[in-house]
Amino acid sequence: MHFMVFTESFDAKVVCRFLARIVGHFDRKIHLIVDRHSAHPSKTVQAWLAGHQDRIEPHFLPSSHPS
């Protein structure tokens, strides 16, 4: 399990910083499960992921789940 403590607002910049840190910890491809927070599918994050698709692959949780 990996986490990051931050003091600013949670946005795409923070997500990209976390992704860069987590990619640096592993020497193989990472499969990351993420929720649908607006920062996760943002254009900034998607551009970062596109440039690192050989190192990390996001798996988005469904928008809603059955009860």
N, C-alpha and C positions, 0 to 999 in steps of 0.2 A: 504494500500500500504506500502510495506517495501523496504528499499534500504540500501546500505552500501557504504560508501566512502572509497576508498583505494588509496594508492600512488604507489604501485608496479604494475608490469604488470599483466593483467588479465589472470589467468591461473586456473588450476584445484584446486590448493591450496586455492586460493581466493574463488572459488565457494564453496568448502567444508566448509570454514569458514563462509560464508554467510548462507549456509544450516543449519549449527549447530546453528547459532544465531536465524534464523527464527523458527526452530523447538522448541527452548527454549521459544518462545513467546506465543505458543498456547498449549492448553491441548487437542486438537483433531487433527485428520489427516488433513494435508495440501495438497491441490492439486495445484501444481505450474506449470504455463505455461512458457515454456522456448523456446528460439530460438535455432538455430543449430550452435551456435558459437562452435568452436572446443573444448573448455574447457568443455562444458556441457556434451557431450556424452563420455568424456575421461574415460579410465579405472579407474582412481583414483576416479572420481566422481561416476561412476557406482558402484564401490565397496562400497563407503560411502552410497549411496542410498540403496544398497542391505542390509546393516546392519541396516537401519532405515525405511524399507518399511512399517512398521506398523504406522509410524508417518508422512511420506511424500510420495507423488506420483507425479512424473514429467509427464507433458503432452507436448510433443515436437510439435512445429509448423511444418507444412510441409516445405520441402526444397524450394519449390516454390509455388506460388499461381496464380490462373487465373487472368488475367487482367480485 
